[in-house]
């Protein structure tokens, strides 16, 4: 469930730009600060902060705009 606001369903046949930036994942599955394990749910707030429900690690992970 989103932290606040409304949810948006993304169509299964949605197309994405190919010049995107990876902001989460790409470091294999795990429980490290830079890893996710079964992420389920994504929310972006008004400040463009991204929240991911990292289900197997029982946590909500937050990435602020511009963070490295």
C-alpha positions in Angstrom: 0.0 0.0 0.0 1.3 3.5 -0.7 2.4 5.6 2.2 0.0 8.3 1.2 -1.7 9.6 -1.9 -3.3 7.4 -4.6 -1.9 4.4 -6.4 -1.4 4.2 -10.1 -1.6 0.9 -12.0 1.1 0.6 -14.7 -0.2 -1.2 -17.8 1.6 -4.5 -18.5 2.5 -3.3 -22.0 3.8 0.1 -20.9 6.9 1.3 -22.8 9.8 3.0 -21.0 12.6 5.3 -22.3 15.9 3.6 -22.7 18.0 6.4 -21.2 16.8 6.0 -17.6 18.8 6.0 -14.4 18.8 3.0 -12.1 18.0 4.3 -8.6 17.3 1.0 -6.8 18.6 -2.5 -7.3 21.4 -3.7 -9.5 23.4 -5.0 -6.5 22.0 -8.5 -6.3 19.4 -9.6 -3.8 20.4 -9.2 -0.2 19.9 -7.2 3.0 22.7 -4.7 2.6 22.1 -0.9 2.6 22.4 -1.0 -1.2 20.4 -4.2 -1.8 16.7 -5.2 -1.9 15.0 -8.5 -1.4 11.6 -9.0 -3.0 10.7 -5.3 -3.4 7.0 -4.9 -3.6 5.5 -1.5 -3.9 6.9 1.8 -5.0 5.9 5.4 -4.0 7.2 8.7 -5.1 6.3 11.8 -3.0 6.0 15.4 -4.0 9.7 16.0 -3.4 10.6 13.1 -5.8 11.7 10.9 -2.9 11.3 7.3 -3.8 10.1 4.7 -1.2 10.3 1.0 -1.8 8.7 -1.7 0.3 11.5 -4.2 0.7 9.3 -7.1 1.9 11.9 -9.8 2.7 14.0 -7.4 4.7 10.9 -6.0 6.5 11.7 -2.4 5.8 10.8 0.7 3.7 13.8 2.0 1.8 14.0 5.7 1.0 16.0 7.3 -1.8 16.1 11.1 -1.9 16.4 12.9 -5.3 20.1 13.3 -6.1 21.3 10.8 -3.5 24.2 8.5 -4.5 
